[in-house]
């Protein structure tokens, strides 16, 4: 059963990676504006000049 | 694309306004003004017509004069606005009130197509901000602002925002703390399960391992996430105050110490899961309590209304000077629609000052040369030259902000329920804990210690600490749906305790700029055309109102035109002499203005008196419901205006409770006097002239027709359309207090159940681990459901 020591170590490590990822996202400002990206994704890029009509 | 129908149904392609006054056509599209057409021209030339594809009429009307941005050429001022600059590019963030739809986002993020020097622009929709990075060799800040203004997105640059930028500190450690606490809580829960389910004799070694890991997880929770509670408890204790943070901090500390000692002495599993869970839920409570309205500011003062800089004349040349550097003796130039920032003497030009900021009266006052003009007035008409006689901070209006009401910290206005209760709660808790310690001490030292700590753990007022934030944040979001925005959750409680309501008149119970024009004359079509044509020549507000009233008449040619300031106009139109003005101006000196209940404008064509217009202010809808408040509340009117409408208002207010011609300082003092009589006063106002009273009152509500407009510093911002719901808001706030009382009762019941285990000294970690989350979940669900039910009952949902 001593495999449990290893498994728990792994799971905690994995969880720490996710916590670190969250901190990175927070510091990076990914949670600063939670609304605008939802609108932005609906705006299409301009079609190229020759395609336009 | 919209087909243009009948004339009266034509809407401007750009802004959607009626094109009744003017029609400008281009590319088969109709525009209401040259400004709108110009924006369209700029956009179509740059291939940005998609702007019109995402929304109908996405633009804001450009039918106005642009503000002047010359001061941005001044490096000292520009430096304050810029976030980052090196020798290649500059980053700047603007607040742009016009942002309102997806087209706005699209256009502002394609600025690069209009000017190649813009590298990057990003819009934050809720904050109405655009962050722009541009090449400062090819484009100056001044040119960038002009570009934004030309496409209809004028950035709002005010002194206060300049200052705010520097005080922006580290903002979000709470989210990080929640993340850490949640992370530890989850892991500890998982590792505690084997203990609860029972570990067999052969797996004993795991127990020590799990215990140590749990303790390790507790470390960051106690020493990082919970530091605020320890700090606050300590500060309050030193000040001799027992607030709710004290039993919380005590509970957390005891949980940690007992867990550590049990793990190290191998006597038990400790309470690591309860400890982490407690901190996690408490932080969640803090999080929901902290609601932010990105687009609103409750802290504005005169600096938001005043310009960033003024044009100063020195040796015949104009120069932009930041407001802070304006000194007595400076000669300043104020143009149309600019605000006079300091008390000054008029040296040149015709002063027609709109003092609506200061007095609430919006009809411009004429000033002659040599007269002192108070700060806060807005010049309408030609440019004037003035000499500053008092510094900005010592001027008539701004002096108000030196009052002690503005120095006071906001916190100690009214004690909240949980503050009042937690004092007694803490005392009782300590008494019970010490009592159980004393009871067991003579017989069993170990049990005594265990009972003492168990009481502190189980009675830790977690649910109590959560009931207020969760109820209040639910209430806040309900009020928010009704266009009533509160500064913070404590304001809901203040609302419930109010017993006196003071209302401002202009802009508060009347709609500023929306007047009721009535015609008391029989006019032929030709007469209407004559009067309309005469009034179009004049810039006086009353003339404009008449023009609006007679909108769409045919305009006749004017042969000559003469205006007597403050009296009336005389015009020769189509061979007829048209006189329009005050009663005295039209009928002669015998008819002195006898202070009528409404403003009257009389008319004479050639020598025939034909009648008059009466112009009354327009009251907000639902004023009857405010009037009904008088039965249960003390209802007063406090106006900066003259008492013209005393009679018209007597239906709502009792005559002895109406006060007119009150200066901003008078208003503040008036509120103070009421408070001296033991009243809990709510002030409802709109302008800078109410700012002092709003601040002094127990609850200040700024009323506004457009929440994006500036409103003075206050506890709450109310959209004018919801003023009629005020009685419902009062009842609802009282309901929420009842919800808090009930949830307090529930959490107390849980505490008593837990205490019965605790005092015996036989509290198992399992009971603590079940009881704490259970009580928390009960409180959270009860408060949110009960608050919503209360809102339904008051028809606020």
Interface residues (C-beta under 8 A of the other chain):
Chain A: X1 X4 X5 X8 X12 X15 X19 X22 X23 X26 X31 X32 X33 X35 X36 X39 X40 X42 X43 X44 X46 X49
Chain B: X47 X50 X54 X102 X105 X106 X109 X123 X124 X125 X126 X127 X172 X175 X176 X179 X180 X183 X186 X187 X191 X203 X206 X209 X213
